[in-house]
């Protein structure tokens, strides 16, 4: 559901009476998290910390104090919320970071703290797109078919091992961090890059590498959309992995709404 600033959506913090400045925990890993961190840092009413999973060795800098690494499950996260006197939690993780999102919902319930999910809207197919929509990586492998193809895996290094069961394909994998060699399919070229990527560069990459089909996650947003536009321009099929189903949590696509939540 879309978050709106209504009193009925908010639950009192354990420490609301004791804290003069709202103290926010932002679960990061997305461009939306970085934008929110910048807004929080500039607001004298707010204090905050951003948490990153630590999957990249050189994460992009944020404008808030940053912690890196897991919390130790629901219990560890709930303990952190209490010990750090957090008043509000914003889940601005990647849309496919299902585990930490589930832990955040459970930990906030334990600590009786308000939680808002800040996420980008998913992509919607446009005229000229040739999408094959699937629920997960296993279905994506099946969608590639039995005949050998040149496959652009635009999914990052998480889950690439799922494609080892289809060694007949020739894969192109783009990542930020080096993947584990044991996770790679038999025939796999690895290239490195961090978006955003320009449309003309994506078209050139797919042409130069003779890409026949693209596999990607429906991450949404503008920063990674160029590969979708490039596939459309080249008439390529796109296997689109749907986002994991999330629980019913207050959700917004708006930084302004997230700021209103934190100030409430």
MOURSUL-V663197 format. One record per run of one state. SS is the DSSP state (a for helix, b for strand, c for the rest). FROM is the first residue (numbers start at 1). TO is the last residue. If there is no record, write none. Layout:
SS_FROM_TO ; SS_FROM_TO
//
This chain:
c_1_1 ; b_2_2 ; c_3_6 ; a_7_9 ; c_10_21 ; b_22_27 ; c_28_30 ; a_31_41 ; c_42_45 ; b_46_52 ; c_53_64 ; b_65_68 ; c_69_72 ; a_73_83 ; c_84_87 ; b_88_91 ; c_92_97 ; a_98_111 ; c_112_113 ; b_114_118 ; c_119_129 ; b_130_134 ; c_135_136 ; a_137_144 ; c_145_149 ; b_150_154 ; c_155_159 ; a_160_165 ; c_166_169 ; b_170_175 ; c_176_180 ; a_181_183 ; c_184_187 ; b_188_192 ; c_193_198 ; a_199_208 ; c_209_212 ; b_213_217 ; c_218_225 ; a_226_234 ; c_235_236 ; b_237_241 ; c_242_250 ; b_251_252 ; c_253_254 ; a_255_263 ; c_264_264
//
